């Protein structure tokens, strides 16, 4: 029978072995950095491409922005994240570095909060702010309530601890808890370890999804679908998704008895904040493919869309900031995508009806930055 001393020795070695394994796994997770959370160097053919980073952008982008310390910020949802490249030759030297804070599926208020954080991180003085029709729609069937300002702290509670915005910071304990949870949770996680191993294994795979250190989504996953299934599939899926989302007959701009909504108030609030901090803002409406406009009309929201564009223009004018509607710029928005069965080919300006390519983004940047055309440095 083992002696108590031998048992203690065994337990000690077991604990040490476990600690060493955990430390080694955490070290590997940190070095590979599969989500771009820690900002460790990206090494070609080792961890330069981040295949699983798309799943964590709401967590990682504030940390990426802090590391980037941008002079210029691109803000919005997934549309500018895919379409406006921080490494474009359009950017003048005094606008660099540029960071793309685009957050897929985020509320418009969240988009502006992430932009504020990125601007504060680098003392940034410029932002290109994309606005999107779907982000401003609300359910008009909601019972009428007195018009009161939105409860901004409550709306930001789930992510405020990741952001540093002077005057709007979460309590210190919340920031410490949130950031420790994000970083320690990523270090000591079997999921992270599996993603880190997958990151290393997939570096040479064609068209692997990615998020660059400057926040840009290069659309490699779209390229993979176009190659394997064809762009027709992307258009069919997005058109079906749009029809389903816009099928609610109660969608509109304003709750009953009110003349504004959360997103309009967030836009006005952000423009006021930017003016106070001496930050130059350009507001623009993302371009949409003709299919997108057609589905809006078929859903009975054509007049609502026109009212929305007018309201955004009025808010920008009241704040004395430049405004562009890229659906009224003469682009060829009606390109016909390749038909069923055609693989490897795609139209120039759009991945699918809601998301434009970086090629169209170059044309947009030339106009937004006053360069016609912009050319490589």
C-alpha positions in Angstrom: 0.0 0.0 0.0 1.4 3.4 -0.9 2.6 5.6 1.9 1.1 9.1 2.5 4.4 10.6 1.3 4.2 8.7 -2.0 0.6 9.8 -2.5 1.4 13.4 -1.9 4.4 13.2 -4.3 2.2 11.7 -6.9 -0.5 14.4 -6.5 2.2 17.1 -6.6 3.7 15.8 -9.9 0.1 15.5 -11.2 -0.6 19.1 -10.4 2.7 20.3 -11.8 2.2 18.3 -15.0 -1.3 19.8 -15.3 0.0 23.3 -14.8 2.8 22.8 -17.4 0.3 21.5 -19.9 -2.1 24.5 -19.3 0.8 26.9 -19.5 2.1 25.4 -22.7 -1.4 25.5 -24.2 -1.9 29.1 -23.2 1.5 30.0 -24.7 0.6 28.3 -27.9 -2.8 30.1 -28.0 -1.1 33.4 -27.4 1.6 33.0 -30.1 -0.9 31.8 -32.7 -3.5 34.3 -31.6 -6.3 32.7 -33.8 -8.7 35.6 -33.2 -6.3 38.5 -33.4 -7.1 39.3 -29.8 -3.5 39.7 -28.5 -1.9 41.4 -31.5 1.0 39.0 -31.6 3.0 39.2 -34.8 1.5 37.6 -37.9 4.0 35.2 -39.5 3.5 34.0 -43.1 2.5 30.4 -43.3 2.1 30.2 -39.5 -0.6 32.5 -38.2 -0.9 35.4 -40.7 -4.5 34.3 -41.8 -7.1 34.1 -39.0 -9.8 31.6 -40.3 -11.9 31.8 -37.1 -11.5 35.5 -36.3 -14.9 36.3 -38.0 -16.6 34.5 -35.1 -15.2 36.9 -32.5 -15.0 40.3 -34.1 -17.3 41.9 -31.4 -14.8 40.8 -28.8 -11.5 41.3 -30.7 -12.0 44.6 -32.6 -11.7 46.9 -29.6 -8.4 45.3 -28.8 -7.2 45.4 -32.4 -8.2 49.1 -32.6 -6.2 49.8 -29.4 -3.1 48.1 -31.0 -3.6 49.9 -34.3 -4.0 53.4 -32.8 -5.6 54.7 -36.0 -5.6 58.3 -37.3 -8.7 57.4 -39.5 -11.6 55.1 -38.8 -14.0 53.4 -41.1 -17.3 52.7 -39.2 -20.4 50.8 -39.9 -21.6 47.2 -40.3 -20.4 44.3 -42.5 -20.8 46.3 -45.7 -17.9 48.7 -45.2 -16.0 46.0 -43.4 -15.9 44.1 -46.7 -15.8 47.1 -49.1 -13.5 49.8 -47.7 -9.8 48.7 -47.5 -7.6 50.4 -44.9 -4.6 49.5 -47.2 -6.1 51.2 -50.3 -3.7 53.4 -52.2 -6.4 56.1 -52.0 -5.5 57.1 -48.4 -3.2 60.2 -48.1 -0.3 59.7 -45.8 -1.8 62.1 -43.2 -4.8 59.8 -42.9 -2.8 56.7 -42.0 -3.0 54.4 -40.1 -6.5 53.5 -41.0 -8.6 51.0 -39.1 -11.9 49.4 -40.1 -14.3 49.0 -37.1 -17.1 47.4 -39.2 -19.2 45.0 -37.0 -21.5 42.5 -38.8 -25.0 42.5 -37.4 -24.4 45.2 -34.8 -26.9 47.9 -33.9 -26.1 51.3 -35.3 -25.4 52.6 -31.8 -22.9 49.8 -31.2 -21.2 50.7 -34.5 -20.7 54.3 -33.3 -19.4 53.2 -29.9 -16.8 51.0 -31.5 -15.8 53.9 -33.7 -15.4 56.2 -30.7 -13.2 53.7 -29.0 -11.0 53.4 -32.0 -10.7 57.1 -32.5 -9.8 57.6 -28.8 -7.2 54.8 -29.0 -5.1 56.7 -31.6 -6.1 60.3 -31.2 -7.9 59.9 -34.6 -9.3 62.9 -36.3 -11.3 61.4 -39.2 -14.1 58.9 -39.6 -16.0 57.6 -42.6 -19.4 56.6 -41.2 -21.5 54.2 -43.2 -25.3 54.1 -42.5 -27.5 51.2 -43.6 -31.3 51.2 -44.1 -31.9 48.0 -42.2 -30.2 49.3 -39.1 -32.8 52.1 -38.9 -35.9 50.1 -39.2 -38.1 49.5 -36.2 -41.3 47.7 -35.4 -44.1 50.3 -35.6 -46.5 47.9 -33.8 -44.7 48.6 -30.5 -47.1 50.4 -28.1 -46.7 54.1 -28.0 -44.5 55.4 -25.1 -43.5 58.9 -24.1 -40.6 60.2 -26.2 -37.6 59.8 -24.0 -33.8 59.5 -24.7 -32.7 55.9 -25.1 -31.0 54.3 -22.1 -27.5 54.3 -23.7 -25.6 52.7 -20.8 -28.1 49.8 -20.8 -27.8 49.3 -24.5 -24.0 49.1 -24.3 -23.9 47.0 -21.1 -22.8 43.8 -22.9 -19.7 45.3 -24.5 -18.9 48.6 -22.7 -16.2 47.0 -20.6 -14.1 46.5 -23.7 -14.2 50.2 -24.7 -12.4 53.2 -23.6 -14.4 56.4 -24.3 -13.6 59.2 -21.8 -16.8 60.3 -20.2 -18.6 57.2 -21.2 -16.4 54.5 -19.7 -17.9 51.6 -17.8 -17.0 51.4 -14.1 -13.4 50.3 -13.5 -14.5 47.0 -12.0 -16.5 46.2 -15.1 -13.7 47.0 -17.5 -11.2 44.9 -15.5 -13.6 42.0 -15.3 -14.6 42.1 -19.0 -11.0 42.4 -20.2 -9.8 39.7 -17.9 -12.6 37.4 -19.0 -11.9 38.1 -22.7 -8.1 37.5 -22.5 -7.8 34.8 -19.9 -10.8 33.0 -21.4 -9.1 33.0 -24.7 -5.7 31.9 -23.3 -7.0 29.0 -21.2 -9.6 27.5 -23.5 -9.8 24.2 -25.3 -11.8 25.9 -28.0 -9.1 28.5 -28.6 -6.5 25.6 -28.6 -8.5 23.8 -31.3 -8.9 27.1 -33.3 -5.1 27.8 -32.9 -4.3 24.4 -34.3 -6.8 24.9 -37.1 -5.2 28.3 -37.8 -1.8 26.8 -38.3 -3.1 23.9 -40.4 -5.2 26.1 -42.7 -2.6 28.7 -43.7 -2.0 27.3 -47.1 -5.7 26.5 -47.8 -7.2 28.4 -50.7 -9.7 31.2 -49.9 -9.6 30.7 -46.1 -11.7 33.3 -44.3 -9.7 36.0 -42.6 -9.8 39.3 -40.6 -6.7 41.5 -41.1 -5.0 43.3 -38.2 -6.5 46.6 -39.6 -10.0 45.2 -39.2 -10.7 44.5 -42.9 -12.5 41.5 -44.2 -10.9 40.6 -47.5 -13.9 38.4 -48.5 -11.9 35.2 -48.9 -14.9 33.1 -47.8 -17.0 34.7 -50.5 -14.4 33.8 -53.0 -14.5 30.2 -51.8 -18.3 30.0 -52.3 -18.0 31.6 -55.8 -15.4 29.0 -56.7 -17.2 26.0 -55.4 -20.9 26.8 -55.8 -21.1 30.0 -57.9 -22.1 33.6 -57.2 -25.7 32.7 -58.1 -25.9 30.9 -54.8 -24.8 34.1 -52.9 -27.4 36.2 -54.6 -30.2 33.6 -54.1 -29.4 33.3 -50.4 -29.2 37.0 -49.7 -32.3 37.8 -51.7 -34.3 35.2 -49.8 -32.9 36.5 -46.5 -33.9 40.1 -47.4 -37.4 39.1 -48.4 -37.9 37.3 -45.1 -36.5 40.1 -43.1 -38.6 42.8 -44.8 -41.8 40.7 -44.9 -43.1 42.2 -41.6 -45.8 44.8 -42.6 -45.2 46.7 -39.4 -41.6 47.7 -40.2 -41.1 51.5 -40.4 -38.8 54.3 -39.2 -40.6 55.5 -36.0 -42.4 54.1 -33.1 -46.0 55.2 -32.7 -46.3 58.8 -31.7 -42.6 59.6 -32.1 -40.5 61.3 -34.7 -37.2 59.7 -34.2 -35.8 56.3 -33.1 -32.7 54.9 -31.4 -30.6 54.8 -34.5 -31.4 58.4 -35.6 -30.6 59.5 -32.1 -27.4 57.6 -32.1 -26.4 59.3 -35.4 -27.1 62.7 -34.0 -25.3 61.9 -30.8 -22.2 60.6 -32.6 -22.0 63.7 -34.8 -22.3 66.0 -31.8 -19.6 64.0 -30.0 -17.3 64.2 -33.0 -17.8 67.9 -33.2 -16.8 68.3 -29.5 -13.6 66.3 -30.1 -12.6 68.0 -33.4 -13.2 64.9 -35.4 -14.1 65.3 -39.1 -16.9 63.0 -40.1 -18.2 62.0 -43.6 -21.6 60.2 -43.6 -22.4 58.0 -46.5 -25.1 55.5 -47.5 -23.8 52.1 -48.6 -24.5 51.2 -52.2 -26.9 48.4 -52.8 -27.4 46.1 -55.8 -30.5 46.6 -57.9 -31.9 43.4 -56.4 -31.8 44.9 -53.0 -33.7 48.0 -54.1 -36.2 45.8 -55.9 -36.9 43.8 -52.8 -37.3 47.0 -50.7 -40.0 48.1 -53.3 -41.7 44.7 -53.4 -41.9 44.8 -49.6 -43.8 48.1 -49.7 -40.9 50.0 -48.1 -40.0 52.2 -51.1 -41.4 55.3 -49.6 -39.9 54.5 -46.2 -36.5 54.1 -47.8 -36.8 57.5 -49.5 -37.8 59.1 -46.2 -34.9 57.5 -44.5 -32.4 58.8 -47.0 -33.9 62.3 -46.7 -33.7 62.1 -42.9 -30.1 61.0 -42.8 -29.2 63.8 -45.2 -31.0 66.3 -43.0 -29.2 65.2 -39.9 -25.8 65.4 -41.7 -26.7 68.9 -43.0 -27.7 70.0 -39.5 -24.3 68.9 -38.2 -22.5 70.5 -41.2 -20.8 67.3 -42.2 -20.3 65.9 -45.8 -22.9 63.4 -46.9 -23.0 61.0 -49.9 -25.6 58.6 -51.1 -23.8 56.0 -53.2 -27.1 54.8 -54.6 -27.4 58.1 -56.4 -23.9 58.3 -57.9 -24.4 56.7 -61.3 -22.8 53.4 -60.5 -23.9 50.3 -62.5 -25.9 48.8 -59.6 -27.8 46.4 -61.9 -25.0 44.0 -62.9 -26.3 40.6 -63.7 -24.5 37.9 -61.7 -23.5 34.6 -63.4 -26.3 32.1 -63.8 -26.8 28.8 -62.0 -23.9 26.3 -62.5 -21.3 29.0 -63.4 -18.4 28.7 -61.0 -15.4 30.9 -60.5 -16.9 34.0 -62.1 -18.3 37.1 -60.4 -19.5 40.6 -61.2 -17.3 43.5 -60.5 -19.1 45.6 -57.9 -21.0 43.2 -55.6 -20.5 39.9 -53.7 -24.2 39.7 -53.4 -27.0 42.3 -53.2 -26.1 43.8 -49.8 -22.3 43.7 -49.8 -20.1 45.5 -52.3 -16.6 44.6 -53.3 -13.3 46.4 -52.5 -13.3 47.4 -56.2 -16.4 49.5 -55.8 -14.9 50.6 -52.5 -11.9 52.1 -54.3 -14.3 54.2 -56.4 -16.1 55.3 -53.3 -12.9 56.2 -51.5 -11.7 58.3 -54.4 -14.9 60.3 -54.1 -15.0 60.4 -50.3 -11.3 61.6 -50.1 -11.5 63.9 -53.1 -9.2 62.0 -55.4 -10.3 61.2 -58.9 -9.1 58.6 -59.5 -6.9 57.5 -56.7 -3.7 55.8 -57.8 -1.1 53.5 -56.2 1.5 55.3 -54.1 
